[in-house]
């Protein structure tokens, strides 16, 4: 997690891989919980953390968004391309262009934000189609990608964490950015899962994490 290294290929599905996935997932929960508790403790005396934005969503909408849409789209955009293959890197361009659109929705009126967000989703889906048509052809991994792999992991994980600032009120202190430290750490562990165990495993890891978040949020846990 701290010193990411490029690997060409992932563990095959089986007992060993599932044990590894459960181990990384458990470590993610423990580490994120610990970081969240320490951050909340530091915040208790200063109040630098922003409050979460209350979302007016039904249970069905939350289940769809947290357990299906977010794990699939976010893993595709932030970690799907960590194979370094040309087709995957090309898809990353679509994904980060869509990310720029999503960020733009924070600065426009509500009636424009929704169509803009849908355009972002459409761009990701178009990129996914383009990737599926070229994945078997453009399989070369550029040397510059493997040489700077750690920076791609760190950068994508940081961006993944910062993206979650959209779930909170505006920052009143620069220290407020620490509110997304658990998500940033989670991004590093998801990158490990994706590169060592595959994209499907990363989506499962992501969905399981969100499921626990929802269970706590709804008071089921």
Backbone as a chain_set.jsonl record, in Angstrom:
{"seq": "XXXXXXXXXXXXXXXXXXXXXXXXXXXXXXXXXXXXXXXXXXXXXXXXXXXXXXXXXXXXXXXXXXXXXXXXXXXXXXXXXXXXXXXXXXXXXXXXXXXXXXXXXXXXXXXXXXXXXXXXXXXXXXXXXXXXXXXXXXXXXXXXXXXXXXXXXXXXXXXXXXXXXXXXXXXXXXXXXXXXXXXXXXXXXXXXXXXXXXXXXXXXXXXXXXXXXXXXXXXXX", "coords": {"N": [[0.831, -1.198, 0.0], [1.951, 1.216, 0.775], [4.25, 1.404, -0.771], [3.651, 1.055, -3.768], [3.939, -1.423, -6.289], [4.336, -2.424, -9.67], [2.588, -5.156, -11.104], [2.257, -7.79, -13.402], [-0.461, -9.345, -14.084], [-2.829, -11.253, -12.105], [-3.874, -12.849, -9.002], [-5.262, -16.11, -9.361], [-8.771, -16.933, -9.274], [-9.963, -18.456, -6.369], [-9.544, -20.412, -3.348], [-7.272, -19.363, -1.969], [-7.101, -16.774, -3.046], [-9.554, -15.671, -2.191], [-9.222, -15.72, 0.564], [-7.114, -13.922, 0.792], [-8.413, -11.619, -0.172], [-10.42, -11.227, 1.779], [-8.774, -10.747, 3.956], [-7.442, -8.335, 3.258], [-9.689, -6.698, 3.07], [-10.671, -6.759, 5.72], [-8.505, -5.541, 7.004], [-8.713, -3.02, 5.846], [-11.175, -2.106, 6.923], [-10.532, -2.005, 9.689], [-8.339, -0.207, 9.746], [-9.429, 2.127, 8.538], [-11.5, 2.679, 10.338], [-10.039, 3.182, 12.67], [-8.533, 5.454, 11.873], [-10.657, 7.211, 11.353], [-11.77, 7.474, 13.942], [-9.65, 8.639, 15.392], [-9.359, 11.038, 13.984], [-11.879, 12.194, 14.476], [-11.663, 12.519, 17.221], [-9.615, 14.434, 17.424], [-10.98, 16.487, 16.217], [-12.94, 17.099, 18.029], [-12.235, 19.114, 19.795], [-11.768, 21.336, 18.252], [-13.388, 21.504, 15.967], [-12.99, 21.321, 13.132], [-13.736, 19.619, 11.112], [-15.917, 19.173, 8.333], [-19.533, 18.993, 8.162], [-21.489, 16.151, 7.175], [-23.412, 16.117, 4.139], [-26.848, 15.917, 4.13], [-28.55, 13.477, 2.44], [-31.402, 13.245, 0.456], [-32.628, 10.516, -0.101], [-34.117, 7.409, -1.076], [-34.278, 4.092, 0.41], [-34.006, 2.164, -1.601], [-32.748, 3.674, -3.61], [-30.345, 4.285, -2.322], [-29.273, 1.708, -1.971], [-28.909, 0.928, -4.636], [-27.134, 2.934, -5.531], [-24.9, 2.804, -3.732], [-24.17, 0.101, -3.601], [-24.019, -0.884, -6.185], [-23.795, 1.062, -8.41], [-21.734, 2.942, -7.556], [-19.515, 1.179, -6.748], [-18.97, -0.098, -9.241], [-18.64, 1.989, -11.266], [-16.765, 3.734, -10.0], [-14.577, 2.061, -9.484], [-13.903, 1.349, -12.088], [-13.158, 3.872, -13.135], [-11.18, 4.923, -11.36], [-9.395, 2.852, -10.822], [-9.501, 0.839, -12.707], [-7.771, 1.026, -14.856], [-5.239, 0.441, -13.979], [-3.799, -1.682, -14.896], [-2.202, -0.737, -16.839], [-2.261, -1.09, -19.558], [-2.544, 0.015, -22.957], [-5.185, 0.347, -23.982], [-6.633, 0.433, -21.604], [-5.535, 2.677, -20.363], [-6.358, 4.613, -22.131], [-9.07, 4.509, -21.64], [-9.013, 5.592, -19.092], [-8.663, 8.293, -19.623], [-11.181, 9.009, -20.564], [-12.585, 8.524, -18.209], [-11.508, 10.351, -16.309], [-12.088, 12.724, -17.546], [-14.829, 12.647, -17.311], [-14.912, 12.815, -14.553], [-14.091, 15.46, -14.179], [-16.333, 16.708, -15.179], [-18.227, 15.893, -13.268], [-17.244, 17.219, -11.022], [-17.698, 19.762, -11.891], [-20.459, 19.92, -11.601], [-20.837, 20.737, -9.03], [-20.734, 23.425, -9.021], [-22.769, 24.592, -10.377], [-26.244, 25.381, -11.009], [-28.997, 23.504, -9.561], [-30.807, 22.514, -11.485], [-29.252, 22.262, -13.71], [-27.23, 20.636, -12.897], [-27.98, 17.886, -12.732], [-28.479, 16.971, -15.493], [-25.858, 17.411, -16.37], [-24.387, 15.674, -14.782], [-25.407, 13.241, -15.694], [-24.424, 13.338, -18.269], [-21.743, 12.998, -17.714], [-21.751, 10.359, -16.749], [-22.577, 9.118, -19.084], [-20.339, 9.601, -20.682], [-18.422, 8.015, -19.427], [-19.553, 5.491, -19.902], [-19.436, 5.43, -22.707], [-16.678, 5.453, -23.014], [-16.166, 2.995, -21.865], [-17.274, 1.237, -23.73], [-15.598, 1.788, -25.909], [-13.196, 0.878, -24.826], [-13.817, -1.874, -24.568], [-13.862, -2.644, -27.206], [-11.267, -2.419, -27.999], [-9.617, -3.687, -26.226], [-8.433, -6.207, -26.607], [-6.633, -5.699, -28.533], [-4.979, -3.442, -28.024], [-2.744, -3.95, -25.993], [-0.276, -3.381, -24.983], [1.989, -2.34, -22.439], [3.156, 0.702, -21.498], [6.554, 1.689, -20.929], [7.024, 3.919, -19.336], [4.839, 3.907, -17.681], [5.087, 1.685, -15.941], [7.439, 2.463, -14.727], [6.754, 4.738, -13.294], [4.732, 3.849, -11.687], [3.943, 3.893, -8.929], [3.3, 6.548, -8.497], [1.017, 6.886, -10.008], [-0.759, 5.255, -8.621], [-0.783, 6.5, -6.057], [-1.644, 9.081, -6.805], [-4.186, 8.606, -8.016], [-5.52, 7.508, -5.843], [-5.503, 9.627, -4.026], [-7.058, 11.478, -5.463], [-9.412, 10.026, -5.556], [-10.104, 10.046, -2.847], [-10.421, 12.86, -2.413], [-12.547, 13.372, -4.092], [-14.698, 12.577, -2.587], [-15.211, 14.719, -0.978], [-17.354, 16.043, -1.915], [-19.491, 14.988, -0.583], [-19.8, 16.382, 1.699], [-20.346, 19.388, 3.687], [-19.222, 22.735, 2.773], [-15.736, 23.369, 3.243], [-14.458, 24.795, 6.219], [-12.031, 25.08, 7.238], [-8.636, 24.441, 6.345], [-7.797, 22.042, 7.432], [-10.015, 20.527, 7.366], [-10.0, 18.827, 5.222], [-9.11, 16.416, 6.054], [-11.278, 14.898, 6.599], [-11.818, 13.129, 4.593], [-9.811, 11.314, 4.766], [-10.068, 8.535, 5.538], [-11.322, 7.498, 3.179], [-9.328, 7.986, 1.307], [-7.232, 6.359, 2.198], [-8.607, 3.969, 1.952], [-8.768, 3.946, -0.834], [-6.111, 3.389, -1.542], [-5.875, 0.78, -0.586], [-7.828, -0.461, -2.096], [-6.63, -0.184, -4.567], [-4.535, -1.95, -4.23], [-5.969, -4.359, -3.99], [-7.143, -4.385, -6.548], [-4.911, -4.576, -8.305], [-3.633, -6.888, -7.479], [-5.573, -8.856, -7.257], [-7.549, -8.444, -9.115], [-10.069, -6.676, -11.113], [-12.777, -7.323, -10.637], [-12.631, -8.306, -8.033], [-11.888, -5.977, -6.694], [-14.192, -4.455, -7.055], [-15.995, -5.996, -5.573], [-14.828, -5.758, -3.021], [-15.131, -2.978, -2.652], [-17.965, -2.718, -2.782], [-18.715, -4.291, -0.563], [-17.596, -2.832, 1.521], [-19.092, -0.451, 1.306], [-21.58, -1.535, 1.884], [-21.398, -2.131, 4.597], [-21.073, 0.468, 5.543], [-23.602, 1.538, 4.863], [-25.229, -0.096, 6.463], [-24.481, 0.72, 9.017], [-25.214, 3.42, 8.838], [-27.981, 3.281, 8.527], [-28.628, 2.218, 10.914], [-28.632, -0.513, 11.242], [-26.557, -1.883, 12.165]], "CA": [[0.0, 0.0, 0.0], [2.808, 2.385, 0.914], [5.171, 1.425, -1.903], [3.019, 0.243, -4.822], [4.788, -1.943, -7.361], [3.557, -2.949, -10.791], [2.607, -6.594, -11.35], [1.569, -8.145, -14.643], [-1.27, -10.527, -13.787], [-3.445, -11.28, -10.783], [-4.11, -14.167, -8.429], [-6.448, -16.789, -9.903], [-9.875, -17.093, -8.327], [-9.864, -19.695, -5.609], [-9.538, -20.267, -1.889], [-6.184, -18.47, -1.554], [-7.444, -15.407, -3.412], [-10.641, -15.208, -1.334], [-8.651, -15.449, 1.884], [-6.373, -12.664, 0.647], [-9.386, -10.539, -0.309], [-11.027, -11.007, 3.097], [-7.751, -10.166, 4.823], [-7.271, -6.929, 2.887], [-10.935, -6.017, 3.411], [-10.69, -6.599, 7.178], [-7.509, -4.52, 7.326], [-9.301, -1.756, 5.411], [-12.165, -1.7, 7.922], [-9.861, -1.669, 10.942], [-7.525, 0.987, 9.57], [-10.297, 3.278, 8.305], [-12.195, 2.967, 11.592], [-9.06, 3.791, 13.57], [-8.248, 6.81, 11.384], [-11.86, 8.009, 11.565], [-11.918, 7.759, 15.37], [-8.596, 9.583, 15.779], [-9.706, 12.324, 13.375], [-13.024, 12.728, 15.219], [-11.164, 12.928, 18.536], [-8.92, 15.707, 17.235], [-11.98, 17.473, 15.819], [-13.841, 17.402, 19.148], [-11.849, 20.35, 20.459], [-11.589, 22.452, 17.311], [-14.508, 21.554, 15.02], [-12.524, 21.64, 11.778], [-14.308, 18.713, 10.113], [-17.225, 19.593, 7.819], [-20.663, 18.093, 8.404], [-21.965, 15.479, 5.95], [-24.632, 16.628, 3.525], [-27.951, 14.968, 4.237], [-29.08, 13.12, 1.13], [-32.817, 12.855, 0.473], [-32.697, 9.353, -0.993], [-34.815, 6.25, -0.528], [-33.434, 2.925, 0.645], [-33.715, 1.544, -2.894], [-31.758, 4.508, -4.288], [-29.067, 4.096, -1.635], [-28.767, 0.373, -2.279], [-28.43, 0.941, -6.025], [-25.982, 3.815, -5.661], [-23.755, 2.394, -2.927], [-23.779, -1.294, -3.784], [-23.855, -1.23, -7.586], [-23.287, 2.136, -9.26], [-20.441, 3.453, -7.092], [-18.417, 0.206, -6.888], [-18.633, -0.375, -10.639], [-18.112, 3.154, -11.965], [-15.572, 4.282, -9.356], [-13.443, 1.161, -9.712], [-13.514, 1.492, -13.489], [-12.522, 5.162, -13.379], [-10.005, 5.204, -10.538], [-8.433, 1.756, -10.72], [-9.614, -0.13, -13.79], [-6.678, 1.217, -15.81], [-3.952, 0.197, -13.344], [-3.042, -2.687, -15.651], [-1.238, 0.0, -17.644], [-2.385, -1.363, -20.988], [-2.928, 1.214, -23.705], [-6.648, 0.46, -24.033], [-7.097, 0.824, -20.275], [-5.12, 4.057, -20.134], [-7.255, 5.442, -22.94], [-10.33, 4.595, -20.893], [-8.787, 6.499, -17.97], [-8.894, 9.653, -20.098], [-12.634, 9.208, -20.531], [-13.033, 8.544, -16.824], [-11.133, 11.581, -15.62], [-12.867, 13.802, -18.164], [-16.128, 12.58, -16.645], [-14.7, 13.322, -13.199], [-14.093, 16.918, -14.277], [-17.742, 17.095, -15.333], [-18.888, 15.711, -11.978], [-16.814, 18.326, -10.161], [-18.391, 20.943, -12.386], [-21.843, 19.953, -11.118], [-20.85, 21.383, -7.713], [-20.672, 24.871, -9.182], [-23.88, 25.042, -11.215], [-27.551, 25.258, -10.366], [-29.494, 22.133, -9.446], [-31.472, 22.067, -12.711], [-28.21, 21.941, -14.693], [-26.323, 19.636, -12.324], [-28.389, 16.523, -13.05], [-28.104, 16.627, -16.874], [-24.409, 17.4, -16.478], [-23.929, 14.42, -14.172], [-25.773, 12.166, -16.618], [-23.466, 13.414, -19.381], [-20.518, 12.377, -17.209], [-21.97, 8.914, -16.74], [-22.587, 8.706, -20.487], [-18.962, 9.619, -21.181], [-17.781, 6.809, -18.89], [-20.08, 4.335, -20.625], [-18.863, 5.461, -24.048], [-15.29, 5.008, -22.872], [-16.182, 1.561, -21.587], [-17.503, 0.571, -25.011], [-14.359, 1.937, -26.675], [-12.229, -0.045, -24.229], [-14.177, -3.261, -24.868], [-13.561, -2.901, -28.62], [-9.823, -2.338, -28.254], [-8.881, -4.314, -25.125], [-7.641, -7.345, -27.084], [-5.661, -5.219, -29.519], [-4.022, -2.484, -27.44], [-2.377, -4.567, -24.714], [1.081, -2.972, -24.6], [2.129, -1.515, -21.236], [4.289, 1.609, -21.718], [7.617, 1.624, -19.922], [6.879, 5.036, -18.412], [3.801, 3.594, -16.704], [5.655, 0.815, -14.91], [8.486, 3.196, -14.008], [6.125, 5.707, -12.388], [3.484, 3.227, -11.238], [3.549, 4.314, -7.582], [2.686, 7.871, -8.559], [-0.338, 6.709, -10.53], [-1.569, 4.722, -7.519], [-0.948, 7.541, -5.048], [-2.439, 10.168, -7.354], [-5.581, 8.191, -8.188], [-6.092, 7.314, -4.505], [-5.748, 10.96, -3.479], [-8.204, 12.04, -6.182], [-10.578, 9.265, -5.101], [-10.481, 10.582, -1.546], [-10.898, 14.237, -2.531], [-13.852, 13.345, -4.744], [-15.721, 12.388, -1.561], [-15.529, 15.991, -0.319], [-18.687, 16.428, -2.374], [-20.493, 14.46, 0.34], [-19.753, 17.178, 2.923], [-20.509, 20.83, 3.561], [-17.995, 23.437, 2.382], [-14.706, 23.391, 4.278], [-14.237, 26.049, 6.942], [-10.625, 25.046, 7.623], [-7.857, 23.511, 5.496], [-7.716, 20.744, 8.108], [-11.233, 19.785, 7.086], [-9.757, 17.844, 4.175], [-8.852, 15.129, 6.692], [-12.525, 14.147, 6.707], [-11.804, 12.073, 3.576], [-8.627, 10.475, 4.926], [-10.416, 7.107, 5.423], [-11.564, 7.134, 1.779], [-8.045, 7.991, 0.609], [-6.57, 5.116, 2.6], [-9.361, 2.91, 1.292], [-8.379, 3.929, -2.239], [-4.832, 2.696, -1.649], [-6.11, -0.655, -0.397], [-8.566, -0.924, -3.271], [-5.64, -0.313, -5.64], [-3.827, -3.207, -3.973], [-6.894, -5.431, -4.365], [-7.337, -4.398, -8.001], [-3.717, -4.999, -9.027], [-3.224, -8.227, -7.068], [-6.67, -9.827, -7.329], [-8.395, -8.187, -10.27], [-11.072, -5.618, -11.041], [-13.989, -7.844, -9.982], [-12.364, -8.372, -6.601], [-11.919, -4.604, -6.187], [-15.601, -4.056, -6.996], [-16.568, -6.697, -4.426], [-14.257, -5.087, -1.848], [-15.776, -1.662, -2.577], [-19.382, -2.909, -2.474], [-18.829, -4.796, 0.806], [-17.304, -1.693, 2.401], [-20.264, 0.418, 1.269], [-22.686, -2.224, 2.544], [-21.231, -1.914, 6.037], [-21.362, 1.884, 5.765], [-25.049, 1.695, 4.832], [-25.789, -0.783, 7.629], [-24.272, 1.613, 10.163], [-25.97, 4.652, 8.618], [-29.398, 2.999, 8.74], [-28.813, 1.696, 12.249], [-28.794, -1.966, 11.229], [-25.359, -2.453, 12.775]], "C": [[0.867, 1.251, 0.0], [3.753, 2.522, -0.262], [4.62, 0.555, -3.025], [4.021, -0.179, -5.893], [3.91, -2.577, -8.432], [3.707, -4.467, -10.879], [1.795, -6.866, -12.61], [0.818, -9.45, -14.407], [-1.758, -10.511, -12.352], [-3.583, -12.721, -10.29], [-5.314, -14.823, -9.1], [-7.528, -16.906, -8.838], [-9.782, -18.465, -7.666], [-9.791, -19.385, -4.127], [-8.475, -19.266, -1.426], [-6.524, -17.013, -1.857], [-8.535, -14.851, -2.51], [-10.152, -14.901, 0.069], [-7.881, -14.134, 1.855], [-7.32, -11.471, 0.578], [-10.028, -10.215, 1.035], [-10.04, -10.364, 4.06], [-7.556, -8.685, 4.542], [-8.515, -6.131, 3.271], [-11.018, -5.761, 4.918], [-9.701, -5.527, 7.618], [-8.025, -3.138, 6.962], [-10.288, -1.242, 6.455], [-11.5, -1.234, 9.209], [-9.104, -0.353, 10.822], [-8.384, 2.228, 9.375], [-11.051, 3.671, 9.575], [-11.267, 3.675, 12.569], [-8.772, 5.235, 13.161], [-9.449, 7.722, 11.613], [-12.043, 8.401, 13.021], [-10.885, 8.78, 15.839], [-8.91, 10.975, 15.233], [-10.861, 12.981, 14.118], [-12.597, 13.216, 16.598], [-10.446, 14.273, 18.445], [-9.907, 16.828, 16.92], [-12.838, 17.928, 16.998], [-13.487, 18.716, 19.842], [-11.777, 21.554, 19.549], [-12.719, 22.592, 16.297], [-14.109, 21.894, 13.604], [-13.131, 20.74, 10.706], [-15.666, 19.219, 9.633], [-18.295, 18.552, 8.121], [-21.061, 17.408, 7.101], [-23.247, 16.115, 5.445], [-25.704, 15.554, 3.615], [-28.559, 14.73, 2.856], [-30.531, 12.658, 1.267], [-33.01, 11.716, -0.522], [-33.425, 8.217, -0.294], [-33.828, 5.11, -0.304], [-33.045, 2.268, -0.679], [-32.653, 2.335, -3.652], [-30.381, 4.345, -3.656], [-28.455, 2.734, -1.961], [-28.193, 0.326, -3.695], [-27.143, 1.75, -6.147], [-24.743, 3.289, -4.967], [-23.26, 0.983, -3.246], [-23.551, -1.691, -5.238], [-23.161, -0.106, -8.37], [-21.895, 2.606, -8.835], [-19.318, 2.418, -7.224], [-18.001, -0.042, -8.332], [-17.963, 0.823, -11.303], [-16.816, 3.668, -11.335], [-14.363, 3.366, -9.526], [-12.97, 1.228, -11.161], [-12.701, 2.763, -13.705], [-11.203, 5.303, -12.629], [-8.963, 4.084, -10.533], [-8.49, 0.75, -11.859], [-8.423, -0.115, -14.733], [-5.307, 0.912, -15.225], [-3.2, -1.002, -13.928], [-1.979, -2.026, -16.517], [-1.336, -0.247, -19.133], [-2.966, -0.143, -21.712], [-4.44, 1.407, -23.734], [-7.205, 0.934, -22.7], [-6.731, 2.267, -19.971], [-5.979, 5.029, -20.933], [-8.598, 5.603, -22.233], [-10.194, 5.556, -19.715], [-9.018, 7.949, -18.376], [-10.38, 9.977, -20.118], [-13.1, 9.38, -19.084], [-12.709, 9.844, -16.121], [-11.761, 12.808, -16.261], [-14.263, 13.842, -17.544], [-16.029, 13.107, -15.218], [-14.712, 14.846, -13.175], [-15.527, 17.445, -14.429], [-18.47, 16.983, -14.002], [-18.509, 16.831, -11.008], [-17.52, 19.611, -10.581], [-19.821, 21.059, -11.895], [-21.95, 20.633, -9.758], [-20.957, 22.899, -7.815], [-21.769, 25.414, -10.092], [-25.187, 24.837, -10.463], [-28.049, 23.821, -10.434], [-30.129, 21.636, -10.738], [-30.483, 21.738, -13.819], [-27.35, 20.778, -14.214], [-26.691, 18.213, -12.739], [-28.091, 16.144, -14.493], [-26.598, 16.55, -17.068], [-23.834, 16.101, -15.908], [-24.241, 13.237, -15.079], [-24.838, 12.153, -17.836], [-22.139, 12.785, -18.967], [-20.613, 10.87, -17.208], [-21.948, 8.376, -18.169], [-21.191, 8.652, -21.072], [-18.204, 8.386, -20.686], [-18.252, 5.575, -19.653], [-19.554, 4.269, -22.047], [-17.41, 4.987, -24.016], [-15.196, 3.519, -22.614], [-16.394, 0.757, -22.865], [-16.237, 0.621, -25.863], [-13.289, 0.975, -26.151], [-12.527, -1.489, -24.613], [-13.84, -3.632, -26.309], [-12.064, -2.952, -28.908], [-8.991, -3.098, -27.227], [-7.99, -5.465, -25.589], [-6.556, -6.93, -28.075], [-4.559, -4.37, -28.873], [-3.627, -2.945, -26.038], [-0.98, -4.181, -24.232], [1.042, -2.102, -23.348], [3.34, -0.608, -21.429], [5.305, 1.529, -20.58], [7.474, 2.737, -18.89], [5.816, 4.753, -17.352], [4.36, 2.721, -15.588], [6.696, 1.56, -14.083], [7.888, 4.146, -12.976], [4.846, 5.163, -11.763], [3.031, 3.752, -9.889], [2.852, 5.67, -7.598], [1.262, 7.804, -9.101], [-1.267, 6.182, -9.434], [-1.828, 5.799, -6.484], [-1.859, 8.653, -5.556], [-3.905, 9.805, -7.492], [-6.256, 7.993, -6.84], [-6.405, 8.654, -3.849], [-6.96, 11.6, -4.142], [-9.49, 11.343, -5.764], [-11.046, 9.781, -3.749], [-11.075, 11.972, -1.65], [-12.265, 14.31, -3.196], [-14.968, 13.237, -3.71], [-15.996, 13.65, -0.748], [-16.898, 16.497, -0.756], [-19.803, 15.916, -1.486], [-20.614, 15.298, 1.606], [-20.017, 18.652, 2.625], [-19.166, 21.465, 3.194], [-17.013, 23.489, 3.555], [-14.614, 24.777, 4.913], [-12.793, 26.163, 7.415], [-9.889, 24.111, 6.678], [-7.751, 22.125, 6.111], [-8.953, 19.894, 7.844], [-11.061, 18.716, 6.041], [-9.491, 16.462, 4.773], [-10.117, 14.298, 6.869], [-12.556, 12.996, 5.704], [-10.533, 11.225, 3.653], [-8.966, 8.983, 4.887], [-10.652, 6.663, 3.988], [-10.268, 7.091, 0.982], [-7.256, 6.727, 0.922], [-7.273, 3.925, 1.958], [-9.017, 2.802, -0.177], [-7.058, 3.21, -2.463], [-5.012, 1.185, -1.518], [-6.912, -1.248, -1.549], [-7.628, -1.07, -4.471], [-4.845, -1.602, -5.475], [-4.7, -4.393, -4.391], [-7.012, -5.535, -5.887], [-6.118, -4.982, -8.728], [-3.289, -6.421, -8.678], [-4.303, -9.282, -7.291], [-7.653, -9.572, -8.453], [-9.479, -7.154, -10.017], [-12.346, -6.095, -10.35], [-13.808, -7.904, -8.476], [-12.412, -6.98, -5.978], [-13.354, -4.1, -6.079], [-16.305, -4.723, -5.817], [-16.117, -6.061, -3.115], [-14.982, -3.767, -1.606], [-17.239, -1.803, -2.149], [-19.579, -3.387, -1.03], [-18.573, -3.68, 1.816], [-18.515, -0.763, 2.467], [-21.464, -0.211, 1.968], [-22.605, -2.033, 4.059], [-21.514, -0.459, 6.392], [-22.872, 2.124, 5.81], [-25.704, 1.073, 6.067], [-25.634, 0.086, 8.878], [-25.14, 2.849, 10.048], [-27.457, 4.458, 8.881], [-29.677, 2.374, 10.112], [-29.034, 0.196, 12.298], [-27.625, -2.652, 11.938], [-24.986, -1.598, 13.98]], "O": [[0.564, 2.226, -0.686], [4.032, 3.636, -0.708], [5.079, -0.573, -3.211], [4.845, 0.62, -6.34], [2.881, -3.184, -8.137], [4.808, -5.0, -10.747], [0.765, -6.234, -12.843], [1.394, -10.532, -14.516], [-1.181, -9.846, -11.492], [-3.431, -13.676, -11.052], [-6.299, -14.14, -9.381], [-7.232, -16.97, -7.644], [-9.555, -19.483, -8.32], [-9.956, -18.24, -3.707], [-8.754, -18.415, -0.582], [-6.273, -16.125, -1.042], [-8.467, -13.692, -2.101], [-10.604, -13.943, 0.696], [-7.981, -13.329, 2.781], [-7.067, -10.435, 1.192], [-10.163, -9.043, 1.388], [-10.421, -9.532, 4.883], [-7.51, -7.872, 5.466], [-8.4, -5.002, 3.75], [-11.393, -4.668, 5.342], [-10.002, -4.708, 8.486], [-7.795, -2.18, 7.699], [-10.241, -0.07, 6.829], [-11.859, -0.192, 9.758], [-9.212, 0.514, 11.689], [-8.11, 3.27, 9.971], [-11.222, 4.857, 9.857], [-11.656, 4.647, 13.216], [-8.767, 6.132, 14.003], [-9.287, 8.873, 12.018], [-12.428, 9.533, 13.313], [-11.213, 9.689, 16.602], [-8.746, 11.973, 15.934], [-10.834, 14.187, 14.366], [-13.115, 14.219, 17.089], [-10.646, 15.147, 19.289], [-9.697, 17.977, 17.309], [-13.402, 19.022, 16.968], [-14.362, 19.361, 20.419], [-11.729, 22.687, 20.028], [-12.978, 23.695, 15.816], [-14.796, 22.664, 12.933], [-13.053, 21.056, 9.519], [-16.483, 19.65, 10.447], [-17.993, 17.374, 8.311], [-20.98, 18.016, 6.034], [-24.067, 16.593, 6.229], [-25.481, 14.411, 3.216], [-29.02, 15.661, 2.195], [-30.846, 11.794, 2.085], [-33.492, 11.921, -1.637], [-33.358, 8.08, 0.928], [-32.689, 5.158, -0.77], [-31.897, 1.863, -0.862], [-31.76, 1.75, -4.265], [-29.372, 4.275, -4.357], [-27.252, 2.631, -2.199], [-27.126, -0.245, -3.923], [-26.182, 1.314, -6.783], [-23.652, 3.317, -5.536], [-22.062, 0.71, -3.168], [-22.948, -2.732, -5.502], [-22.079, -0.301, -8.923], [-20.98, 2.663, -9.657], [-18.261, 2.744, -7.763], [-16.812, -0.181, -8.62], [-16.861, 0.706, -11.839], [-15.871, 4.001, -12.05], [-13.242, 3.847, -9.693], [-11.769, 1.17, -11.428], [-11.672, 2.737, -14.381], [-10.212, 5.755, -13.203], [-7.786, 4.331, -10.271], [-7.614, -0.108, -11.966], [-8.102, -1.133, -15.345], [-4.3, 1.103, -15.906], [-2.086, -1.303, -13.5], [-0.986, -2.652, -16.887], [-0.567, 0.33, -19.903], [-3.761, 0.616, -21.158], [-4.924, 2.52, -23.531], [-8.137, 1.738, -22.66], [-7.527, 3.001, -19.386], [-6.289, 6.127, -20.471], [-9.185, 6.685, -22.225], [-11.147, 6.257, -19.374], [-9.509, 8.748, -17.579], [-10.792, 11.073, -19.741], [-13.902, 10.262, -18.776], [-13.552, 10.387, -15.407], [-11.948, 13.826, -15.596], [-14.811, 14.913, -17.286], [-16.947, 13.766, -14.729], [-15.274, 15.454, -12.264], [-15.881, 18.488, -13.879], [-19.242, 17.87, -13.639], [-19.354, 17.329, -10.263], [-17.891, 20.436, -9.746], [-20.351, 22.164, -11.782], [-23.036, 21.063, -9.369], [-21.235, 23.578, -6.827], [-21.706, 26.564, -10.527], [-25.222, 24.198, -9.412], [-27.588, 23.025, -11.253], [-30.008, 20.455, -11.064], [-30.82, 21.021, -14.761], [-26.807, 20.024, -15.022], [-25.81, 17.417, -13.063], [-27.501, 15.089, -14.724], [-26.11, 15.722, -17.838], [-22.917, 15.51, -16.477], [-23.423, 12.328, -15.215], [-24.505, 11.091, -18.363], [-21.485, 12.119, -19.77], [-19.678, 10.178, -17.613], [-21.376, 7.319, -18.437], [-20.882, 7.765, -21.868], [-17.435, 7.783, -21.435], [-17.447, 4.715, -20.01], [-19.257, 3.186, -22.55], [-16.972, 4.223, -24.876], [-14.269, 2.854, -23.078], [-15.765, -0.284, -23.059], [-15.848, -0.378, -26.467], [-12.572, 0.342, -26.926], [-11.616, -2.247, -24.945], [-13.563, -4.795, -26.606], [-11.644, -3.47, -29.943], [-7.767, -3.147, -27.351], [-6.915, -5.681, -25.03], [-5.672, -7.719, -28.41], [-3.373, -4.558, -29.14], [-4.103, -2.413, -25.035], [-0.555, -4.623, -23.165], [0.177, -1.238, -23.209], [4.461, -1.11, -21.516], [4.946, 1.327, -19.42], [7.764, 2.536, -17.711], [5.881, 5.296, -16.249], [4.125, 2.995, -14.411], [6.825, 1.324, -12.882], [8.459, 4.335, -11.901], [3.976, 5.932, -11.356], [1.846, 4.034, -9.712], [1.933, 5.916, -6.817], [0.401, 8.583, -8.693], [-2.418, 6.607, -9.329], [-2.971, 5.996, -6.07], [-2.741, 9.118, -4.834], [-4.778, 10.595, -7.133], [-7.446, 8.279, -6.702], [-7.438, 8.807, -3.197], [-7.798, 12.196, -3.465], [-10.534, 11.981, -5.633], [-12.246, 9.936, -3.523], [-12.114, 12.249, -1.051], [-13.054, 15.208, -2.901], [-16.066, 13.748, -3.93], [-16.906, 13.664, 0.081], [-17.528, 17.285, -0.052], [-20.945, 16.357, -1.614], [-21.417, 14.988, 2.486], [-19.926, 19.102, 1.483], [-18.117, 20.829, 3.29], [-17.414, 23.635, 4.709], [-14.684, 25.796, 4.225], [-12.378, 27.202, 7.926], [-10.444, 23.1, 6.25], [-7.627, 21.136, 5.389], [-8.941, 18.684, 8.071], [-11.869, 17.791, 5.96], [-9.629, 15.451, 4.084], [-10.045, 13.128, 7.246], [-13.239, 11.997, 5.93], [-10.214, 10.498, 2.712], [-8.229, 8.218, 4.265], [-10.232, 5.571, 3.606], [-10.116, 6.261, 0.086], [-6.684, 6.102, 0.029], [-6.627, 2.992, 1.481], [-8.974, 1.7, -0.724], [-6.896, 2.502, -3.457], [-4.388, 0.409, -2.242], [-6.701, -2.398, -1.932], [-7.804, -1.968, -5.295], [-4.52, -2.268, -6.458], [-4.231, -5.314, -5.06], [-6.984, -6.631, -6.446], [-6.267, -5.783, -9.651], [-2.651, -7.091, -9.491], [-3.997, -10.458, -7.49], [-8.512, -10.413, -8.718], [-9.773, -6.801, -8.875], [-12.935, -5.355, -9.562], [-14.73, -7.588, -7.724], [-12.914, -6.813, -4.867], [-13.698, -3.4, -5.127], [-17.116, -4.093, -5.138], [-16.924, -5.85, -2.209], [-15.397, -3.477, -0.483], [-17.698, -1.09, -1.257], [-20.502, -2.939, -0.349], [-19.249, -3.593, 2.841], [-18.918, -0.337, 3.549], [-22.273, 0.492, 2.574], [-23.618, -1.802, 4.719], [-22.125, -0.179, 7.423], [-23.365, 2.83, 6.69], [-26.624, 1.651, 6.645], [-26.549, 0.174, 9.697], [-25.738, 3.287, 11.031], [-28.122, 5.357, 9.396], [-30.819, 2.043, 10.43], [-29.563, -0.32, 13.282], [-27.689, -3.836, 12.268], [-24.0, -1.885, 14.66]]}, "num_chains": 1, "name": "protein.A"}
